[in-house]
C-alpha cells in the first residue's frame, strides 16, 4: 500500500507539471522504480570496484556525488562515491558474484 501511495504521488509530482508536454516514458519509469531493488555497479580507473544489489531504493547524497543503499548481499548500509551505474528492477544474473569493497 505504501509503495502504491509513493507511485501515485510520484506520478502527480512528475507528470502533472509536464501535462502540456506529456509524461515521457523515462519519467514514468523513474516513478514506478521508487523503492525497487537495483543493481549498483561502480567503477574507478575503468575497474569495477563494487557490484552489488540493493534491497530497495538507492539514494543519493545532496551534498556530494555519493550514493548509499542497503546491500542485499551483506545486509549492511553501503556508501560509495564513484562513477556508478544503477540498474533498477533487474534480476540477478546466473553465476553472478558480488564485488564488495
N, C-alpha and C positions, 0 to 999 in steps of 0.2 A: 504494500500500500504506500509506504514511504517513497519507494522508487517511482511509482506512478505519479505521486504528487510532484516529485522533482522533475519528471519528464514534462508534465503539463505546465509547470511553472517555467521551465526552460523554453518550451515552445512559445509561450506568451512573451517572455522577455527577449527572445532572439528573433522570432518570426514576426511578431506583431509590428514592431517598428519598421520592418522590411516588407510590410504587406504591399506597398506600392511597387517595390522592385521584385517581390516574390521571395519565398524562402528557398534557398539553394539546397541541394542535396547534401553539401558539406555541413551547412548549419543544422540540418535535420540529423545527420549522423552524429554531430557533436552533442546534441541534446539527448539522443537515445543512448549514447555511450556513458552517460552520467552514472557513476558508481559501478561500472562493469570492470571486470578484471582486464589486465592488459599485459602484453609482453614488453619489457623495457630492455633495450639493448643500448649500451653506452660505449663510446669509443674515445681513445686517447692515442694520438700519433698513428692513427689508422688501425690500431689493435683493439679488439673487443676487451673491455675491462669489466663489463657487467652484462650478464644476460640472464634475466630472471622474469618471473611472472608476479604480478601484484594480486592481492586478494580482492581488491576493489579499486577505487579511484586513485589515480596518480595525480598528485598535487604539485603545483609549482610555487616557489618562493617569490614573494612580491618584491623583495629587496635584493635578490641575487639571481643568477642564472641556474640555480639548483632546482632539483625536483626531489620529492620524497614519496614513499609508498610502503605498504606493509607487504613483506615478502611471503609469497605462498610457499617457498622452499624452506625458509628458516622460521617463519612466523614473527620475525623481528622487523622493526622500522628500519628502512634503508634510506639514507640521504646521499645524494650524489650531485656533483657539479661537473658536468662534462657534456660533450655532444651526444645527445641521446635520441633514439627513435622510440616512440611509444605507439604500439600497435594494439588498438582496442579490439576486444571481442574476438581474439584469435585463440586457436586451440594449441595445446602443447604438441609439438611435432613428435613423431615416433623417433626414439633414440636420442631425444634432446637431453642435454646435461647442462645444468646451470653453470655460469661463470660468476663466481662471487668474489668480492674484494677481500 
